[in-house]
Amino acid sequence: MSRLPVLTLLAVVALAGCGVLDPYATLPRDAKPAQPTGQRVGICYNTLRSSLAQLQAEAQRECAADTLAEQVDTDWYMRTCPLLLPARATFVCTAKK
């Protein structure tokens, strides 16, 4: 039996314990006509491991202090996010009301 599958599984488990599956900022998806304008922030995340609160907090860190991160889109194209974090949420930083 080959050792490669076992070593690969061990590597994935070890990386998961190191926070490699935590949401992080990436390029946002392009704006659609009906979406609000403003700074856009993309967040890669794992749909099974990441909570909405984690996504919101990560997006808010990327927005300016006087704005609020508002989620406007989600996609799973995997062009900008890796296999272990395949989903991308896009937020717009809107002025606080």
C-alpha positions in Angstrom: 0.0 0.0 0.0 1.2 3.5 -0.9 2.1 5.9 1.9 1.2 9.0 -0.2 -2.6 9.0 0.7 -1.8 8.6 4.4 0.8 11.4 4.4 -1.5 13.6 2.4 -4.3 13.1 5.0 -1.9 13.8 7.8 -0.8 17.0 6.2 -4.3 18.2 5.7 -5.2 17.5 9.3 -2.1 19.3 10.5 -2.8 22.3 8.4 -6.4 22.5 9.6 -5.2 22.7 13.2 -3.0 25.7 12.3 -5.8 28.0 11.4 -5.3 27.5 7.6 -9.1 27.2 7.3 -9.8 30.6 8.9 -11.6 33.1 6.6 -9.3 35.7 4.9 -9.5 38.6 2.6 -9.2 38.2 -1.2 -10.3 40.0 -4.4 -14.0 40.8 -4.4 -16.5 39.8 -7.1 -17.3 42.5 -9.6 -20.3 44.7 -8.8 -23.7 43.8 -10.3 -26.0 46.7 -11.4 -28.4 46.5 -8.4 -25.7 46.3 -5.7 -24.6 49.3 -3.6 -21.5 51.2 -4.5 -18.4 51.6 -2.3 -15.3 49.7 -1.4 -15.7 46.0 -2.1 -14.1 43.3 0.0 -13.9 39.6 -0.8 -13.5 36.9 1.9 -12.5 33.3 1.2 -14.1 30.8 3.6 -15.1 27.2 4.3 -18.9 26.8 4.3 -18.7 24.0 6.8 -16.3 25.6 9.3 -16.8 29.3 9.1 -19.7 31.2 10.8 -21.4 34.3 9.4 -20.0 36.2 12.4 -16.5 35.3 11.4 -17.1 36.4 7.8 -18.6 39.7 9.0 -15.7 40.4 11.4 -13.1 39.7 8.8 -14.8 41.9 6.2 -15.2 44.7 8.8 -11.5 44.6 9.5 -10.9 45.3 5.8 -13.4 48.2 5.7 -12.7 51.8 6.9 -13.5 52.6 10.5 -16.6 54.8 9.6 -18.2 52.1 7.4 -20.2 48.9 7.8 -19.4 45.7 5.9 -22.6 44.6 4.1 -22.6 41.2 2.4 -23.9 41.4 -1.2 -22.8 38.2 -2.9 -21.4 34.7 -2.6 -19.8 32.5 -5.2 -17.9 29.2 -5.5 -15.8 29.8 -8.6 -12.5 28.8 -7.0 -10.5 31.2 -9.2 -9.5 33.3 -6.2 -10.0 30.9 -3.3 -8.2 27.6 -2.6 -9.8 24.2 -2.5 -10.1 24.1 1.3 -11.8 27.5 1.4 -13.8 27.3 -1.8 -16.5 29.9 -1.1 -16.1 33.7 -1.5 -18.3 36.2 0.1 -18.3 39.7 -1.3 -19.0 42.7 1.0 -19.5 46.4 0.3 -18.3 48.9 2.8 -21.2 51.4 3.2 -21.4 54.5 5.3 -22.8 54.0 8.8 -26.3 55.4 9.2 
